[in-house]
Amino acid sequence: MKKAVTEYRRTLSQEEVQGTKLMIMKEALKFFPKPFKKFSLAIGEKTFELAVEAEDCQCRGPAQPHQHFWLPMKESAKEVRWGKGATVVIGKVKEGEYRLTAG
């Protein structure tokens, strides 16, 4: 039996910090609502409405088009330590509700 995923943990890269967005790895997509479907993300006492976004990419060349998935964090990143090497953890509270904490 496969163990249910209860959190998404990520150590921030320079690209994520500069773009104020959290990369969602392809294997973690099933943990979140489908791309572009809004959900609530609580950070401390504040709650933000966000959605995973997809962007087309050809970083492997035009013969291998694919998508990258991001969670835009422009406003919500101000509520946590948002710097290269920082770890963030997103836990699922219930369907459509998540909580972000520092790792």
Beta strands, then each sheet from edge to edge (+ up, - down):
strand 1: 7-11
strand 2: 21-24
strand 3: 39-43
strand 4: 46-50
strand 5: 53-57
strand 6: 66-72
strand 7: 87-94
strand 8: 97-102
sheet 1: 1+ 7- 8+ 3+ 4-
sheet 2: 2+ 6- 5+
end
